[in-house]
Amino acid sequence: MTSREGTITRLAYSCLLMVGINSGWIGPFLPQISHTAHLPIERAGLIVSASAAGYFISLLIAGEINQRLSAQKILVGAMALFMAGLTGLAVAPGLAGLLYAGFLIGLANGGIDIGANALIADLNRERLASALNYLHVLFGVGALLGPLIVSVAFTSRVPYWRVFGAGALVCAAIAFRLGVTPAIEARTAPAPGDGFIPMLSHPLIWAISAVMFLYVGAEIGIGAWLFLYLRTAGALGPLLASSGVSLYWLGLVCGRAFGGRLGHRIALPQFTMLASALSAAALVILIAAPTAGGLAAAAVFLIGFGYGPVFPNMIAVGAARFPAEVGRMTSIVVAGGALGGIVAPWIMGHAIADVSARASMEVALAATIAMAALALLLRTIDFEKFHHQDSPL
């Protein structure tokens, strides 16, 4: 890898790191945001849904833009939007401003997902599954750091708006560095293809999108509501509950690192099914014994560990099937995930407010079981057209 390729790759990693940090700190900060803005907790939680809505809309746009512009330019614009969104979360006085800021962050996250995945896939055609798992390790690292940042802020009595302001400055620095770094020439030039709508005729696209819908919904929902679940069902204090969220994201990091080592050695549908089944089993333990100390902690870790490889595995399946349309493919299948990110956290929020804390995790369990079953079906869908260089279906 040349020095310039290495620089741009590291900057792409940094973009996904910031997405992870925001995903990790938004849940633990929700009670503080709720108190400051004088909102019920379930209404403050709409920030997560607003972000997912912006993410969905961004994906519909960014995939087509990627077929015409470089992934690097997409990342520059996305980080500028991220900066604006975090600034909005820091200064917004009420629900409308918070939702608008969350929407901007969602727009940014969609652009980052398209740009970073397209860039890394183009530079690593011979080892897609491994490279994409390692890329998404950075999301997990960020999501792990987010709750730790919240813990330090709680201990130091630093308000959330200062933390979001610092994050906005980091996003601005990354955007500037990306903007002044000369672009690299794509190794696989994006092809016009038949367009967005014709790609929807491929059964594989629908299957991957369905897995993404279930996965992203469960992952974001647990990330957003695990803190409150551990506070109520687990009877933990704020610092321990925040540490529990960190443990969840640590599991995600380890799962993706494991996926990076194993991604070229095992067929991805089976790998994804086994990983999802592990998360489902761990959720059963967490629901049954939320106060069981070490057992509950192990369950939280294993939920994240099983979830870890699912997202990059699905991108790898699509990138191998549509090598010249990675941006468009990513746009469609991750849009399916964005819809899950809108629906599942909202359902889980109402479950925790209207039924019980345990009911919210039961929603995530149902999604995870369905995800495991659907992942195994990928082996039979579009098989005659699909070829995976590292791990054939």
C-alpha positions as a printed Julia matrix, in Angstrom:
393×3 Matrix{Float64}:
   0.0     0.0     0.0
   1.4     3.4    -0.98
   1.76    6.19    1.56
  -1.2     8.08    0.07
  -3.39    4.96    0.05
  -2.41    4.33    3.66
  -3.32    7.9     4.65
  -6.73    7.75    3.0
  -7.38    4.29    4.46
  -6.57    5.56    7.96
  -8.86    8.54    7.45
 -11.65    6.23    6.3
 -11.08    4.2     9.47
 -11.27    7.44   11.48
 -14.64    8.29    9.92
 -16.09    4.93   10.95
 -14.49    5.32   14.38
 -16.47    8.54   14.91
 -19.7     6.81   13.82
 -19.02    4.16   16.45
 -18.25    6.71   19.17
 -21.54    8.48   18.54
 -23.43    5.17   18.57
 -21.79    4.27   21.87
 -22.36    7.52   23.75
 -25.84    8.51   22.57
 -27.66    5.87   24.65
 -25.96    6.6    27.99
 -26.41   10.35   27.39
 -30.16   10.04   26.67
 -31.26   10.41   30.33
 -29.15   13.56   30.68
 -30.47   14.96   27.39
 -34.01   14.09   28.51
 -33.54   15.97   31.79
 -31.91   19.03   30.22
 -34.53   19.35   27.47
 -37.43   18.52   29.85
 -38.54   15.56   27.73
 -39.85   12.08   28.6
 -37.17    9.46   28.0
 -39.05    7.83   25.12
 -39.29   11.2    23.32
 -35.59   11.89   23.82
 -34.99    8.43   22.38
 -36.49    9.67   19.11
 -33.06   11.17   18.43
 -31.95    7.62   17.56
 -34.88    7.16   15.18
 -34.29   10.59   13.58
 -30.67    9.64   13.0
 -31.75    6.34   11.43
 -34.18    8.23    9.16
 -31.41   10.54    7.96
 -29.18    7.53    7.49
 -31.81    5.87    5.31
 -32.32    8.93    3.09
 -28.56    9.44    2.78
 -28.09    5.87    1.62
 -30.61    6.32   -1.17
 -28.6     9.28   -2.45
 -24.99    8.38   -1.67
 -25.01    5.08   -3.55
 -25.76    6.79   -6.85
 -23.32    9.61   -6.08
 -20.6     7.0    -5.51
 -21.12    5.73   -9.06
 -20.12    9.22  -10.31
 -17.81   10.72   -7.68
 -14.97    9.33   -5.58
 -15.57    7.75   -2.19
 -13.11   10.26   -0.76
 -15.32   13.21   -1.76
 -18.32   11.52   -0.2
 -16.4    11.14    3.06
 -15.43   14.83    3.1
 -19.07   15.92    2.78
 -20.21   13.33    5.31
 -17.78   14.5     7.97
 -18.9    18.11    7.45
 -22.5    17.0     8.07
 -21.37   15.03   11.11
 -19.72   18.15   12.54
 -22.95   20.12   12.03
 -25.07   17.41   13.62
 -22.94   17.08   16.75
 -22.91   20.86   17.09
 -26.71   20.8    16.88
 -26.98   18.16   19.62
 -24.75   20.32   21.8
 -26.78   23.54   21.45
 -30.38   22.48   20.63
 -32.78   23.58   23.43
 -35.76   21.36   22.57
 -37.01   18.28   20.77
 -37.26   19.83   17.29
 -33.62   20.93   17.3
 -32.44   17.63   18.72
 -34.3    15.68   16.05
 -32.9    17.89   13.28
 -29.37   17.41   14.64
 -29.9    13.65   14.85
 -31.15   13.68   11.26
 -27.96   15.45   10.09
 -25.84   12.87   11.89
 -27.82   10.15   10.13
 -27.13   11.78    6.75
 -23.44   11.81    7.63
 -23.41    8.19    8.75
 -24.97    7.03    5.5
 -22.3     8.8     3.46
 -19.57    7.36    5.66
 -20.89    3.82    5.28
 -21.03    4.12    1.49
 -17.69    5.88    1.1
 -15.67    3.82    3.56
 -16.99    0.43    2.42
 -16.52    1.28   -1.26
 -12.97    2.52   -0.68
 -11.85   -0.49    1.38
 -13.55   -2.97   -0.97
 -11.77   -1.43   -3.94
  -8.36   -1.66   -2.26
  -8.87   -5.26   -1.04
 -10.57   -7.23   -3.81
  -8.68  -10.41   -2.98
  -9.77  -10.52    0.68
 -13.15   -8.78    0.91
 -14.62  -10.44    4.0
 -11.47  -10.04    6.1
 -10.79   -6.44    5.04
 -14.37   -5.32    5.65
 -14.47   -7.01    9.05
 -11.29   -5.18   10.02
 -12.76   -1.89    8.76
 -15.83   -2.38   10.92
 -13.66   -3.2    13.92
 -13.14    0.58   14.02
 -16.87    1.13   14.4
 -16.82   -1.28   17.34
 -13.77    0.41   18.87
 -15.6     3.73   18.64
 -18.78    2.27   20.1
 -16.67    0.88   22.95
 -15.0     4.24   23.56
 -18.33    6.11   23.56
 -19.65    4.78   26.89
 -16.17    5.1    28.41
 -16.19    8.77   27.43
 -19.6     9.06   29.09
 -18.23    7.43   32.25
 -15.4     9.96   32.39
 -17.88   12.78   31.74
 -20.16   11.54   34.56
 -17.22   11.27   36.94
 -15.85   14.7    36.0
 -19.32   16.31   35.87
 -18.76   17.36   32.26
 -22.12   18.07   30.54
 -23.03   16.22   27.35
 -22.98   19.37   25.23
 -19.24   19.83   25.81
 -18.56   16.24   24.79
 -20.59   16.67   21.58
 -18.77   19.95   20.87
 -15.4    18.21   21.15
 -16.63   15.51   18.79
 -17.65   18.18   16.27
 -14.1    19.57   16.3
 -12.65   16.11   15.61
 -15.03   15.66   12.66
 -13.95   19.02   11.25
 -10.28   18.01   11.47
 -10.9    14.71    9.66
 -12.92   16.45    6.93
 -10.11   18.97    6.39
  -7.43   16.27    6.17
  -9.49   14.26    3.69
 -10.09   17.37    1.61
  -6.41   18.28    1.23
  -5.15   14.72    0.59
  -4.8    13.95   -3.16
  -7.26   11.3    -4.34
  -6.22    7.81   -5.45
  -7.35    6.16   -8.65
  -9.94    3.43   -8.17
  -8.68   -0.09   -8.99
 -12.16   -1.2   -10.05
 -13.9     1.7   -11.73
 -17.57    2.1   -10.72
 -19.82    0.98  -13.58
 -23.08    2.71  -14.54
 -24.91   -0.64  -14.4
 -28.63   -0.82  -14.95
 -29.47    1.55  -12.11
 -30.94    1.44   -8.63
 -34.35   -0.01   -9.48
 -33.17   -2.92  -11.71
 -30.76   -4.03   -8.98
 -33.79   -4.63   -6.79
 -34.76   -7.51   -9.1
 -31.9    -9.62   -7.68
 -33.14  -12.0    -4.93
 -29.75  -11.81   -3.23
 -30.18   -8.06   -2.7
 -33.5    -8.61   -0.92
 -32.09  -11.39    1.25
 -29.06   -9.36    2.33
 -31.29   -6.33    2.97
 -33.6    -8.41    5.18
 -30.66   -9.65    7.25
 -29.45   -6.05    7.55
 -32.93   -4.86    8.62
 -32.98   -7.33   11.49
 -29.33   -6.89   12.43
 -29.11   -3.09   12.48
 -32.43   -2.81   14.28
 -31.31   -5.18   17.03
 -27.78   -3.77   17.28
 -28.84   -0.13   17.5
 -31.8    -0.93   19.74
 -29.62   -2.78   22.24
 -26.94   -0.1    22.06
 -29.51    2.61   22.79
 -31.51    0.86   25.53
 -29.04   -1.51   27.23
 -27.99    1.23   29.68
 -31.55    1.73   30.87
 -32.18   -2.05   30.9
 -29.2    -2.62   33.16
 -30.28    0.27   35.39
 -33.79   -1.14   35.84
 -33.8    -4.92   35.33
 -30.19   -5.3    36.48
 -30.45   -2.75   39.34
 -27.04   -1.26   38.46
 -25.79    2.25   39.13
 -25.05    4.64   36.25
 -21.31    3.91   36.11
 -21.74    0.13   36.12
 -24.57    0.31   33.59
 -22.41    2.49   31.32
 -19.59   -0.05   31.7
 -22.06   -2.75   30.67
 -22.74   -0.91   27.43
 -18.97   -0.7    26.9
 -18.77   -4.46   27.39
 -21.4    -4.92   24.67
 -19.37   -2.85   22.21
 -16.16   -4.61   23.28
 -17.81   -7.87   22.26
 -18.63   -6.32   18.89
 -14.98   -5.31   18.41
 -13.73   -8.78   19.29
 -16.35  -10.41   17.07
 -15.25   -8.36   14.07
 -11.57   -8.97   14.76
 -12.4   -12.69   14.9
 -14.36  -12.3    11.66
 -11.35  -10.68   10.05
  -9.25  -13.74   10.85
 -11.92  -16.26    9.89
 -13.77  -14.48    7.05
 -11.75  -16.13    4.25
 -11.92  -19.62    5.77
 -15.62  -20.33    6.23
 -18.68  -19.81    4.03
 -20.29  -16.53    5.01
 -23.94  -17.7     5.34
 -22.99  -20.42    7.84
 -20.61  -18.05    9.62
 -23.33  -15.42    9.93
 -25.94  -17.94   11.1
 -23.66  -19.3    13.83
 -22.73  -15.81   14.99
 -26.4   -14.79   15.16
 -27.31  -17.96   17.06
 -24.62  -17.14   19.62
 -26.1   -13.67   20.15
 -29.59  -15.15   20.5
 -28.44  -17.61   23.17
 -26.69  -14.81   25.06
 -29.84  -12.65   24.91
 -31.83  -15.5    26.46
 -29.37  -15.55   29.37
 -29.48  -11.76   29.8
 -33.3   -11.76   29.8
 -33.49  -14.66   32.25
 -30.79  -13.48   34.67
 -30.11   -9.7    34.39
 -28.92   -9.51   38.02
 -26.61  -12.54   37.87
 -23.41  -10.51   37.93
 -20.68  -12.3    36.02
 -23.13  -14.41   34.01
 -25.03  -11.33   32.84
 -21.74   -9.6    31.98
 -20.64  -12.59   29.91
 -24.0   -12.58   28.14
 -23.67   -8.88   27.27
 -20.21   -9.51   25.83
 -21.36  -12.52   23.78
 -24.32  -10.6    22.33
 -21.87   -8.09   20.87
 -19.39  -10.81   19.87
 -22.0   -12.66   17.83
 -23.29   -9.48   16.21
 -19.78   -8.39   15.24
 -19.23  -10.15   11.89
 -22.8    -9.86   10.56
 -22.7    -6.4     8.95
 -19.28   -6.72    7.2
 -20.11  -10.28    6.12
 -23.24   -9.07    4.34
 -21.35   -6.23    2.62
 -18.71   -8.77    1.53
 -21.37  -11.05    0.03
 -22.81   -8.15   -1.98
 -19.42   -6.7    -2.99
 -18.31  -10.06   -4.4
 -21.55  -10.43   -6.38
 -21.55   -6.81   -7.7
 -17.84   -5.79   -7.85
 -18.36   -2.75  -10.11
 -21.44   -1.48   -8.25
 -20.31   -1.68   -4.63
 -21.59    1.8    -3.82
 -25.04    1.14   -5.26
 -25.25   -2.32   -3.66
 -24.15   -0.95   -0.28
 -26.7     1.84   -0.6
 -29.56   -0.62   -1.04
 -28.69   -3.26    1.55
 -27.63   -0.79    4.23
 -30.84    1.15    3.56
 -32.6    -2.03    4.63
 -30.57   -1.84    7.82
 -31.51    1.81    8.29
 -35.19    0.9     8.21
 -34.5    -1.59   10.98
 -32.68    1.14   12.88
 -35.79    3.31   12.66
 -38.28    0.64   13.69
 -36.57   -1.52   16.31
 -35.28    1.19   18.72
 -38.74    2.81   18.62
 -40.45   -0.52   19.42
 -37.9    -1.28   22.14
 -38.32    2.19   23.64
 -42.09    1.76   23.9
 -41.62   -1.75   25.27
 -39.34   -0.5    28.04
 -41.69    2.42   28.84
 -45.07    0.7    28.47
 -44.42   -2.98   29.3
 -41.14   -3.76   31.04
 -37.39   -3.53   30.58
 -37.29   -7.26   29.85
 -39.8    -6.84   27.0
 -37.39   -4.55   25.15
 -34.71   -7.26   25.06
 -37.3    -9.82   23.98
 -37.91   -7.71   20.87
 -34.17   -7.86   20.11
 -34.18  -11.63   20.7
 -36.97  -12.2    18.19
 -35.1   -10.16   15.56
 -31.87  -12.08   16.2
 -33.51  -15.5    15.86
 -35.08  -14.44   12.55
 -31.71  -13.09   11.38
 -30.0   -16.44   12.05
 -32.64  -18.34   10.08
 -32.52  -15.94    7.12
 -28.71  -15.85    6.96
 -28.62  -19.6     6.29
 -30.97  -19.14    3.33
 -28.36  -16.99    1.57
 -26.61  -20.18    0.46
 -29.51  -21.08   -1.85
 -30.27  -17.58   -3.2
 -28.72  -16.46   -6.47
 -26.23  -19.3    -6.06
 -25.55  -19.89   -9.72
 -24.5   -16.25  -10.21
 -22.59  -15.75   -6.98
 -18.86  -16.23   -6.57
 -16.9   -15.42   -3.45
 -13.14  -15.38   -3.95
 -12.3   -16.2    -0.34
 -15.18  -18.32    0.86
 -17.64  -19.71   -1.69
 -21.25  -20.1    -0.67
